[in-house]
Amino acid sequence: MTIDLQRLKAERVAKGLTQDQMAELMGWKTRTPYAKRENGIVAIGANELVKMADILGYSPDNLIIFFKKNVL
């Protein structure tokens, strides 16, 4: 399973948040760290995913929506 970055972006957009706002809520000074994660350039850490999900209104019990199965 991998993190579904399209779902992460869709949830952020649905909440009306920009990448700048999301980065600020994550505690980062600029948009860059968030943008790199949302675009798959930098891997999202487990703690980061939990915090992102919380910002988007999801509890740790609902993290599964941010994953997709890799089918070979």
SULUR-V426439 format. One record per pair of residues at least 12 apart in sequence whose ideal C-beta (glycine too) atoms are under 7 Angstrom apart, sorted by the first residue. I is the first residue (numbers start at 1). J is the second residue. D is the distance in whole Angstrom. If there is no record, write none. Layout:
i:I j:J d:D
i:I j:J d:D
This chain:
i:1 j:67 d:5
i:1 j:68 d:7
i:1 j:69 d:6
i:1 j:70 d:7
i:2 j:67 d:7
i:2 j:68 d:6
i:2 j:70 d:6
i:3 j:44 d:6
i:3 j:49 d:7
i:3 j:66 d:6
i:3 j:67 d:6
i:4 j:66 d:6
i:4 j:67 d:6
i:4 j:68 d:4
i:5 j:38 d:6
i:5 j:40 d:5
i:7 j:65 d:7
i:7 j:66 d:6
i:8 j:38 d:6
i:8 j:52 d:7
i:8 j:66 d:6
i:9 j:38 d:6
i:11 j:56 d:5
i:12 j:56 d:7
i:15 j:56 d:6
i:19 j:31 d:5
i:19 j:34 d:5
i:19 j:35 d:5
i:19 j:38 d:7
i:22 j:34 d:5
i:22 j:55 d:7
i:25 j:55 d:5
i:26 j:51 d:6
i:26 j:52 d:7
i:49 j:63 d:7
i:49 j:66 d:6
i:53 j:66 d:6
